[in-house]
Amino acid sequence: MEAHSTIQKRELIDWISSIEDEVILNKIVTIKRETTFNFEEEFKKGISVDDFKERTTKYLKSLPWKE
């Protein structure tokens, strides 16, 4: 398992080294800076089930369905 992890890390290093797009590099830096993930805090930022249902229904009704 450890060898597989080492291979994945090497592949990521090679891939990152080849990136020239500044937008992608900035996204990678942002990910790197995220040191912790607080599920409880992120959950508070989410939407309720009712809100999700309402948004989904509204979106589906807005699609140009063929009859």
N, C-alpha and C positions, 0 to 999 in steps of 0.2 A: 504494500500500500504506500509506503514511504517513497519508493522509487517513482510511482505514478505521480505523486504530489510534486516531486522534484521535476519531473518532465513537464507537468502543467505549469509550474513556475517559470521554467526556462522558456516555454512557448509564449507565455505572457510577456516576459522580458523582451523576447525577440520581436513580438508583435508591437509592443509599446515603442520600442526603439525605431520601428519603421514608420510610425505615424507622423504625418506632417501637418495634418489638419488641426488648426488651433482650437476649433470648437470641441473636437473630440478630446484633445489633450486637456482642455479645461475641465471637461466632464470627468475625466480620469482623476485629475487633481482633486476635484470636489469629492469624489468617492473616497479617495485616500484620506481626506481630512475628516470624514465621518468616522469618528473613533468608536462611537457607541450607538446602539439602536435601542431606544426606549419604546417598547411596544405599547405601554400604557399611554404615553404622551402622543404617539402617532395614532392610536386608536381614538383618542379624544378629537383629533382633527378630521376623522372620517365622517361619513354621512350616515344617517339613520336608514333602517330598512325601508321605512315608509317613503323617505325622500328619494332613495334609490329607485324604488318602484315607480314613483311619480315621474322621475326624470327619464327612466327607461320607457315608460308608456308614452310620454310626450315625444321622445325621440322616434320611437317606432311609428307613431302616428304621422310624424313629419316626413317619413320616407315615401318616395314616389312609387308606391306599389302598383303593379300592373294587375288589372282585374280581368 
